Amino acid sequence: MSDDGALAKAGRDDAAAYAAHDSNRDLVTALQLYKKIMDARASAREANYSRTQIQDIVNGVVPGRELLDAQMELAFAHLG
């Protein structure tokens, strides 16, 4: 795919994720699309935006204590 084609697809993916998230409140689809963007373009500006949007969704739907517990489990797992 050409650079122009890749940029056009990136724009379409971003627009679809934004629509699912903000307009339709379809958070499952939004999460899936944001993850797809991150996986496809991990170092791109769009990936950073997608990470931020994923964090916003997670913080909005996962109770604070549950999120903290999950983060602590991850930290302990990585610390051995």
NUVEX-648451 format. One record per residue: residue number from 1; x, z, y of N, C-alpha, C in turn; residue in three letters. Coordinates in steps of 0.2 Angstrom, whole numbers. Layout:
N
+-----+-------+-------+-------+-------+-------+-------+-------+-------+-------+-----+
|   n |   n_u |   n_w |   n_v |  ca_u |  ca_w |  ca_v |   c_u |   c_w |   c_v | res |
+-----+-------+-------+-------+-------+-------+-------+-------+-------+-------+-----+
| NUM |     X |     Z |     Y |     X |     Z |     Y |     X |     Z |     Y | ALA |
...
+-----+-------+-------+-------+-------+-------+-------+-------+-------+-------+-----+
//
This chain:
80
+-----+-------+-------+-------+-------+-------+-------+-------+-------+-------+-----+
|   n |   n_u |   n_w |   n_v |  ca_u |  ca_w |  ca_v |   c_u |   c_w |   c_v | res |
+-----+-------+-------+-------+-------+-------+-------+-------+-------+-------+-----+
|   1 |     4 |     0 |    -6 |     0 |     0 |     0 |     4 |     0 |     6 | MET |
|   2 |     3 |    -4 |    11 |     7 |    -4 |    17 |     6 |     2 |    21 | SER |
|   3 |    10 |     3 |    26 |    10 |     9 |    30 |     3 |     9 |    34 | ASP |
|   4 |     1 |     3 |    36 |    -6 |     3 |    40 |   -11 |     5 |    35 | ASP |
|   5 |   -11 |     2 |    29 |   -16 |     4 |    24 |   -16 |    11 |    22 | GLY |
|   6 |   -10 |    14 |    22 |    -9 |    21 |    20 |   -12 |    25 |    26 | ALA |
|   7 |   -11 |    23 |    32 |   -13 |    27 |    38 |   -21 |    27 |    38 | LEU |
|   8 |   -23 |    21 |    37 |   -31 |    20 |    37 |   -34 |    24 |    31 | ALA |
|   9 |   -31 |    25 |    25 |   -34 |    29 |    20 |   -33 |    36 |    22 | LYS |
|  10 |   -28 |    38 |    25 |   -27 |    45 |    27 |   -32 |    47 |    32 | ALA |
|  11 |   -33 |    42 |    37 |   -39 |    44 |    42 |   -46 |    44 |    39 | GLY |
|  12 |   -47 |    40 |    34 |   -53 |    41 |    30 |   -54 |    47 |    26 | ARG |
|  13 |   -49 |    49 |    23 |   -49 |    55 |    19 |   -50 |    61 |    24 | ASP |
|  14 |   -46 |    61 |    30 |   -47 |    67 |    34 |   -54 |    67 |    37 | ASP |
|  15 |   -57 |    61 |    39 |   -64 |    61 |    41 |   -69 |    63 |    36 | ALA |
|  16 |   -68 |    62 |    30 |   -72 |    64 |    25 |   -72 |    71 |    24 | ALA |
|  17 |   -66 |    74 |    24 |   -65 |    81 |    23 |   -68 |    85 |    29 | ALA |
|  18 |   -67 |    82 |    35 |   -70 |    86 |    41 |   -77 |    86 |    40 | TYR |
|  19 |   -80 |    80 |    39 |   -87 |    79 |    38 |   -90 |    84 |    33 | ALA |
|  20 |   -87 |    84 |    27 |   -89 |    89 |    22 |   -89 |    96 |    24 | ALA |
|  21 |   -84 |    98 |    28 |   -83 |   105 |    30 |   -87 |   107 |    36 | HIS |
|  22 |   -87 |   103 |    41 |   -90 |   105 |    48 |   -97 |   103 |    48 | ASP |
|  23 |   -98 |    96 |    46 |  -105 |    94 |    47 |  -110 |    96 |    42 | SER |
|  24 |  -108 |    95 |    36 |  -112 |    96 |    30 |  -112 |   103 |    27 | ASN |
|  25 |  -106 |   106 |    29 |  -105 |   113 |    26 |  -105 |   113 |    18 | ARG |
|  26 |  -102 |   107 |    15 |  -101 |   106 |     8 |   -94 |   109 |     7 | ASP |
|  27 |   -93 |   115 |     6 |   -86 |   118 |     6 |   -83 |   116 |     0 | LEU |
|  28 |   -86 |   115 |    -6 |   -83 |   113 |   -12 |   -79 |   107 |   -11 | VAL |
|  29 |   -83 |   102 |    -9 |   -81 |    95 |    -7 |   -75 |    95 |    -2 | THR |
|  30 |   -76 |    99 |     3 |   -71 |   100 |     8 |   -64 |   102 |     5 | ALA |
|  31 |   -65 |   108 |     1 |   -59 |   110 |    -2 |   -55 |   105 |    -7 | LEU |
|  32 |   -59 |   101 |   -10 |   -57 |    96 |   -15 |   -53 |    91 |   -11 | GLN |
|  33 |   -56 |    89 |    -5 |   -53 |    83 |    -1 |   -47 |    86 |     2 | LEU |
|  34 |   -47 |    92 |     5 |   -41 |    95 |     8 |   -35 |    95 |     3 | TYR |
|  35 |   -37 |    97 |    -3 |   -32 |    98 |    -8 |   -29 |    91 |    -9 | LYS |
|  36 |   -33 |    86 |   -10 |   -31 |    79 |   -11 |   -26 |    77 |    -6 | LYS |
|  37 |   -28 |    78 |     0 |   -24 |    76 |     6 |   -17 |    80 |     6 | ILE |
|  38 |   -17 |    86 |     4 |   -11 |    90 |     3 |    -6 |    87 |    -2 | MET |
|  39 |   -10 |    85 |    -8 |    -6 |    83 |   -14 |    -3 |    76 |   -12 | ASP |
|  40 |    -7 |    72 |    -9 |    -4 |    65 |    -7 |     1 |    64 |    -2 | ALA |
|  41 |     0 |    69 |     3 |     5 |    68 |     9 |     7 |    75 |    11 | ARG |
|  42 |    11 |    78 |     6 |    13 |    86 |     7 |    17 |    87 |    13 | ALA |
|  43 |    21 |    82 |    16 |    25 |    84 |    22 |    22 |    81 |    28 | SER |
|  44 |    16 |    78 |    28 |    13 |    75 |    34 |     9 |    80 |    38 | ALA |
|  45 |     8 |    78 |    44 |     4 |    82 |    49 |    -3 |    83 |    46 | ARG |
|  46 |    -6 |    79 |    42 |   -13 |    80 |    39 |   -13 |    85 |    34 | GLU |
|  47 |    -7 |    86 |    30 |    -6 |    91 |    25 |    -6 |    98 |    29 | ALA |
|  48 |    -3 |    99 |    34 |    -3 |   105 |    38 |   -10 |   107 |    40 | ASN |
|  49 |   -13 |   102 |    43 |   -20 |   103 |    45 |   -25 |   105 |    39 | TYR |
|  50 |   -24 |   102 |    34 |   -28 |   103 |    28 |   -26 |   110 |    25 | SER |
|  51 |   -20 |   112 |    25 |   -18 |   119 |    23 |   -22 |   124 |    28 | ARG |
|  52 |   -22 |   123 |    34 |   -26 |   127 |    39 |   -33 |   128 |    38 | THR |
|  53 |   -36 |   122 |    36 |   -43 |   122 |    35 |   -45 |   125 |    28 | GLN |
|  54 |   -41 |   124 |    23 |   -42 |   128 |    17 |   -41 |   135 |    18 | ILE |
|  55 |   -37 |   138 |    22 |   -36 |   145 |    23 |   -42 |   147 |    27 | GLN |
|  56 |   -45 |   143 |    32 |   -51 |   145 |    35 |   -57 |   146 |    31 | ASP |
|  57 |   -57 |   141 |    26 |   -63 |   142 |    21 |   -62 |   148 |    17 | ILE |
|  58 |   -56 |   149 |    14 |   -55 |   154 |    10 |   -57 |   161 |    13 | VAL |
|  59 |   -54 |   162 |    19 |   -55 |   168 |    23 |   -63 |   169 |    25 | ASN |
|  60 |   -66 |   163 |    25 |   -73 |   164 |    27 |   -78 |   165 |    21 | GLY |
|  61 |   -76 |   164 |    15 |   -80 |   165 |     9 |   -78 |   170 |     4 | VAL |
|  62 |   -71 |   172 |     4 |   -69 |   177 |     0 |   -68 |   184 |     3 | VAL |
|  63 |   -72 |   189 |     1 |   -71 |   195 |     4 |   -64 |   198 |     5 | PRO |
|  64 |   -63 |   201 |    11 |   -56 |   203 |    13 |   -52 |   207 |     7 | GLY |
|  65 |   -56 |   212 |     4 |   -53 |   216 |    -1 |   -51 |   212 |    -7 | ARG |
|  66 |   -55 |   207 |    -9 |   -54 |   203 |   -15 |   -48 |   198 |   -13 | GLU |
|  67 |   -48 |   196 |    -7 |   -42 |   191 |    -6 |   -36 |   195 |    -6 | LEU |
|  68 |   -36 |   201 |    -3 |   -30 |   205 |    -3 |   -27 |   207 |   -10 | LEU |
|  69 |   -32 |   209 |   -14 |   -31 |   210 |   -21 |   -27 |   204 |   -25 | ASP |
|  70 |   -30 |   198 |   -24 |   -27 |   192 |   -27 |   -20 |   191 |   -24 | ALA |
|  71 |   -19 |   192 |   -18 |   -13 |   191 |   -15 |    -8 |   196 |   -17 | GLN |
|  72 |   -10 |   202 |   -18 |    -5 |   207 |   -21 |    -3 |   205 |   -28 | MET |
|  73 |    -8 |   203 |   -32 |    -7 |   201 |   -39 |    -2 |   195 |   -39 | GLU |
|  74 |    -2 |   190 |   -35 |     2 |   185 |   -34 |     9 |   187 |   -33 | LEU |
|  75 |    10 |   192 |   -28 |    16 |   195 |   -26 |    19 |   198 |   -32 | ALA |
|  76 |    16 |   202 |   -35 |    18 |   206 |   -41 |    21 |   201 |   -46 | PHE |
|  77 |    17 |   196 |   -47 |    19 |   191 |   -52 |    25 |   188 |   -51 | ALA |
|  78 |    26 |   186 |   -44 |    32 |   183 |   -42 |    38 |   187 |   -42 | HIS |
|  79 |    37 |   194 |   -41 |    42 |   199 |   -41 |    45 |   201 |   -48 | LEU |
|  80 |    40 |   199 |   -53 |    42 |   201 |   -59 |    40 |   207 |   -61 | GLY |
+-----+-------+-------+-------+-------+-------+-------+-------+-------+-------+-----+
//
